């Protein structure tokens, strides 16, 4: 009786997982081998033709390159800023709760609010920042940040760093609270300087948390669609088109659901490979630390 009761309690959650995760993944894999078009009901299997076309398409590789740059730049920036913010807050004796609240504000807003807010701030006609720079004499006319090929990618990466750094900060700060104080005090008595205490005591206790954050944020940022799409729409001239935006345009713009599914399957395979390598590295850290 108890065993059957446990199953009935778990069953609703399992059904939700199957509906929201397993079914979309399996349907994408299925349609990736078909010529499914949203404008037609009939379709047929085409084997690996979709994958062959996608992998030979320069637009796919441009989007893939943009995704790599977008992910690496965003995640590394979020890690560095979040890490140093956590170290600074950990040393703040008073009002640290207030500072944490203020610094986490960007993460508290929905992506749609962030996207439209930054589009207004950076708009070259009525935007706050271009008009401010012109009034202060830094530029003769309003700078078009979101349509300039030279700066647009760095602008959106900067926005994503500002948006995601608080997540690193909060989690790393929580990990810093778990570092044993007696080890720090013993190292201080033995004459270890600040850098040595950080490298041999603090870092080994928090590197697993950092590793897991890097994996989760890499997957999240690589799959991110709404923030970049809301700010630039993938432009100008495809300079900020990442794989999720490319898949969206292929599926909903060109109505090629089979082709778009092939892109998402390739994206899934790539992220699974990255996650597998990252988890192996974390497991190796655990084995070394356990010795």
C-alpha positions as CSV (number, residue, x, y, z in Angstrom):
1,X,0.0,0.0,0.0
2,X,2.8,2.4,0.9
3,X,4.7,1.6,-2.2
4,X,1.7,2.2,-4.5
5,X,1.0,5.5,-2.6
6,X,4.5,6.7,-3.4
7,X,4.0,5.9,-7.1
8,X,0.8,7.8,-7.2
9,X,2.4,10.9,-5.6
10,X,5.3,10.8,-8.1
11,X,3.2,10.0,-11.2
12,X,1.9,13.6,-11.8
13,X,5.4,15.0,-11.7
14,X,6.6,12.3,-14.1
15,X,3.8,13.0,-16.5
16,X,4.6,16.7,-16.5
17,X,8.3,15.9,-17.2
18,X,7.3,13.6,-20.1
19,X,4.9,16.2,-21.6
20,X,7.3,19.2,-21.3
21,X,10.6,17.5,-22.0
22,X,10.6,14.1,-23.5
23,X,7.8,14.6,-26.1
24,X,9.3,17.8,-27.6
25,X,12.8,16.2,-27.8
26,X,11.5,13.1,-29.5
27,X,9.2,15.0,-31.8
28,X,12.2,17.2,-32.9
29,X,14.3,14.1,-33.6
30,X,11.4,12.6,-35.5
31,X,10.7,15.7,-37.7
32,X,14.5,16.2,-38.3
33,X,14.3,13.2,-40.7
34,X,11.3,14.5,-42.6
35,X,10.5,17.3,-45.0
36,X,7.8,18.6,-42.7
37,X,6.5,22.0,-43.8
38,X,4.2,24.1,-41.7
39,X,2.2,25.0,-44.8
40,X,1.5,21.4,-45.8
41,X,0.0,18.5,-43.9
42,X,1.7,15.8,-46.0
43,X,5.4,15.0,-45.5
44,X,7.8,12.1,-46.0
45,X,11.0,10.8,-44.6
46,X,14.2,12.2,-46.2
47,X,16.8,10.4,-44.1
48,X,19.8,12.7,-43.4
49,X,19.1,15.3,-46.1
50,X,18.2,18.0,-43.6
51,X,21.4,17.5,-41.7
52,X,23.4,17.4,-44.9
53,X,21.9,20.7,-46.1
54,X,22.2,22.4,-42.7
55,X,25.9,21.4,-42.2
56,X,26.7,22.7,-45.7
57,X,24.9,26.0,-45.2
58,X,27.2,29.0,-44.4
59,X,24.4,30.6,-42.5
60,X,24.4,27.7,-40.1
61,X,28.1,28.0,-39.4
62,X,27.8,31.8,-39.1
63,X,25.1,31.3,-36.4
64,X,27.2,28.6,-34.7
65,X,30.2,30.9,-34.6
66,X,28.1,33.7,-33.2
67,X,26.7,31.3,-30.6
68,X,30.2,30.3,-29.5
69,X,31.3,33.9,-29.1
70,X,28.0,34.9,-27.4
71,X,28.3,32.0,-24.9
72,X,32.0,32.3,-24.1
73,X,32.0,36.1,-23.8
74,X,28.8,36.2,-21.7
75,X,29.7,33.3,-19.4
76,X,33.2,34.3,-18.7
77,X,32.2,37.9,-18.1
78,X,29.4,36.8,-15.8
79,X,31.8,34.5,-13.9
80,X,34.5,37.2,-13.4
81,X,32.1,40.0,-12.3
82,X,30.0,37.6,-10.2
83,X,33.1,36.1,-8.6
84,X,34.7,39.4,-7.6
85,X,31.4,40.8,-6.5
86,X,31.0,37.8,-4.2
87,X,34.5,38.2,-2.8
88,X,33.8,41.8,-2.1
89,X,30.4,41.2,-0.4
90,X,32.0,38.4,1.7
91,X,34.3,41.0,3.2
92,X,31.6,43.6,3.8
93,X,30.8,43.7,7.5
94,X,27.6,45.8,7.4
95,X,24.7,46.3,5.0
96,X,25.7,43.3,3.0
97,X,22.1,42.2,2.7
98,X,21.2,45.6,1.1
99,X,24.1,45.4,-1.3
100,X,23.1,41.8,-2.3
101,X,19.5,43.0,-2.9
102,X,20.6,45.9,-5.1
103,X,23.1,43.8,-7.1
104,X,20.6,41.0,-7.8
105,X,18.0,43.4,-9.3
106,X,18.9,42.7,-13.0
107,X,18.3,39.0,-12.5
108,X,14.9,39.6,-10.9
109,X,13.4,41.2,-14.1
110,X,11.9,39.1,-16.9
111,X,13.9,39.0,-20.2
112,X,11.2,40.9,-22.0
113,X,11.5,43.8,-19.6
114,X,15.3,43.8,-19.9
115,X,15.2,43.5,-23.7
116,X,12.8,46.4,-24.3
117,X,14.4,48.6,-21.7
118,X,17.8,48.3,-23.3
119,X,16.3,48.9,-26.7
120,X,14.9,52.1,-25.4
121,X,18.2,53.1,-23.7
122,X,20.3,52.4,-26.8
123,X,17.9,53.7,-29.5
124,X,19.7,56.2,-31.8
125,X,16.7,58.5,-32.1
126,X,15.1,58.8,-28.6
127,X,17.4,56.6,-26.5
128,X,18.8,57.9,-23.3
129,X,22.4,56.9,-23.8
130,X,23.0,58.2,-27.3
131,X,21.3,61.5,-26.5
132,X,23.4,61.8,-23.3
133,X,26.6,61.2,-25.1
134,X,25.7,63.8,-27.7
135,X,24.7,66.4,-25.1
136,X,28.0,65.9,-23.2
137,X,30.0,66.4,-26.4
138,X,31.4,62.9,-26.7
139,X,29.8,62.5,-30.2
140,X,28.6,64.9,-32.8
141,X,25.4,62.9,-33.4
142,X,23.6,60.1,-31.8
143,X,25.5,56.8,-31.9
144,X,23.6,53.9,-33.3
145,X,24.8,51.1,-31.0
146,X,22.4,48.4,-32.2
147,X,23.0,48.9,-35.9
148,X,26.8,49.4,-35.8
149,X,28.7,46.2,-37.0
150,X,31.7,47.2,-34.9
151,X,30.1,47.4,-31.5
152,X,26.7,45.7,-31.6
153,X,28.0,42.2,-30.6
154,X,30.0,43.7,-27.7
155,X,27.0,45.7,-26.6
156,X,24.7,42.6,-26.4
157,X,27.4,40.6,-24.6
158,X,27.8,43.4,-22.1
159,X,24.0,43.4,-21.5
160,X,24.0,39.7,-20.9
161,X,26.9,39.9,-18.5
162,X,25.0,42.6,-16.6
163,X,21.9,40.4,-16.6
164,X,23.5,37.1,-15.5
165,X,26.4,38.1,-13.2
166,X,24.1,38.3,-10.1
167,X,23.4,34.6,-10.4
168,X,27.1,33.8,-10.1
169,X,27.5,36.3,-7.3
170,X,24.7,34.8,-5.1
171,X,25.8,31.2,-5.6
172,X,29.5,31.8,-5.1
173,X,28.8,34.0,-2.1
174,X,26.8,31.1,-0.6
175,X,29.7,28.7,-1.3
176,X,32.2,31.1,0.3
177,X,30.1,30.9,3.5
178,X,30.9,27.1,3.7
179,X,34.7,27.5,3.7
180,X,35.9,26.3,7.1
181,X,37.1,29.3,9.2
182,X,39.5,27.1,11.2
183,X,41.5,26.2,8.1
184,X,41.8,29.9,7.2
185,X,42.9,30.7,10.7
186,X,45.4,27.9,10.8
187,X,46.9,28.9,7.5
188,X,47.1,32.5,8.7
189,X,49.0,31.3,11.8
190,X,51.4,29.3,9.6
191,X,52.2,32.5,7.7
192,X,50.2,32.0,4.5
193,X,49.4,35.2,2.6
194,X,46.0,36.1,1.2
195,X,46.8,34.6,-2.3
196,X,47.9,31.3,-0.8
197,X,44.9,31.1,1.5
198,X,42.6,31.7,-1.5
199,X,44.4,29.2,-3.8
200,X,44.8,26.3,-1.4
201,X,41.8,26.7,0.9
202,X,39.0,28.8,-0.6
203,X,39.2,27.7,-4.2
204,X,39.1,24.0,-3.6
205,X,35.9,24.4,-1.5
206,X,34.1,26.5,-4.1
207,X,35.4,25.2,-7.5
208,X,32.7,22.5,-7.7
209,X,30.0,25.2,-7.4
210,X,31.7,27.3,-10.0
211,X,32.0,24.3,-12.3
212,X,28.3,23.5,-12.0
213,X,27.4,27.2,-12.6
214,X,29.6,27.2,-15.7
215,X,27.8,24.1,-17.1
216,X,24.3,25.4,-16.4
217,X,25.0,28.9,-17.6
218,X,26.7,27.6,-20.8
219,X,23.7,25.5,-21.7
220,X,21.3,28.4,-20.8
221,X,23.2,31.1,-22.7
222,X,23.9,28.9,-25.7
223,X,20.1,28.2,-25.9
224,X,19.1,31.7,-25.1
225,X,16.7,33.2,-27.6
226,X,14.5,35.9,-26.1
227,X,17.1,38.4,-24.8
228,X,19.1,38.6,-28.0
229,X,16.1,38.4,-30.3
230,X,14.3,41.2,-28.4
231,X,17.3,43.5,-28.5
232,X,18.6,43.0,-32.0
233,X,16.4,40.5,-33.8
234,X,19.6,38.8,-35.0
235,X,20.8,41.8,-36.9
236,X,22.4,43.8,-38.3
237,X,23.1,41.6,-41.3
238,X,23.1,38.4,-39.2
239,X,25.9,39.6,-36.9
240,X,24.0,38.6,-33.8
241,X,22.1,35.6,-35.3
242,X,22.8,32.6,-33.0
243,X,21.6,29.0,-33.5
244,X,18.3,29.4,-31.6
245,X,17.4,32.5,-33.8
246,X,18.5,30.7,-36.9
247,X,16.3,27.7,-36.0
248,X,13.4,30.1,-35.3
249,X,13.7,31.8,-38.6
250,X,14.0,28.5,-40.5
251,X,11.0,27.0,-38.7
252,X,8.6,29.9,-38.4
253,X,10.0,32.2,-41.1
254,X,10.6,29.7,-43.9
255,X,8.1,27.2,-42.4
256,X,10.7,24.4,-42.8
257,X,10.0,22.5,-39.6
258,X,12.1,19.5,-40.7
259,X,15.1,21.7,-41.3
260,X,14.6,23.7,-38.1
261,X,14.3,20.4,-36.2
262,X,17.6,19.3,-37.6
263,X,19.2,22.5,-36.3
264,X,17.8,21.9,-32.8
265,X,19.0,18.2,-32.8
266,X,22.5,19.3,-33.7
267,X,22.3,21.9,-31.0
268,X,21.2,19.2,-28.5
269,X,24.1,16.9,-29.5
270,X,26.7,19.7,-29.2
271,X,25.5,20.7,-25.7
272,X,25.3,17.1,-24.5
273,X,28.9,16.6,-25.6
274,X,30.0,19.8,-23.8
275,X,28.1,18.9,-20.7
276,X,29.6,15.4,-20.7
277,X,33.2,16.7,-20.9
278,X,32.4,19.3,-18.2
279,X,31.0,16.7,-15.8
280,X,34.0,14.5,-16.3
281,X,36.2,17.3,-15.3
282,X,34.1,18.0,-12.2
283,X,34.2,14.3,-11.3
284,X,37.9,14.3,-11.6
285,X,38.1,17.3,-9.2
286,X,36.0,15.3,-6.7
287,X,38.3,12.2,-7.0
288,X,41.4,14.4,-6.5
289,X,39.9,16.2,-3.5
290,X,38.9,12.9,-1.9
291,X,42.4,11.5,-1.9
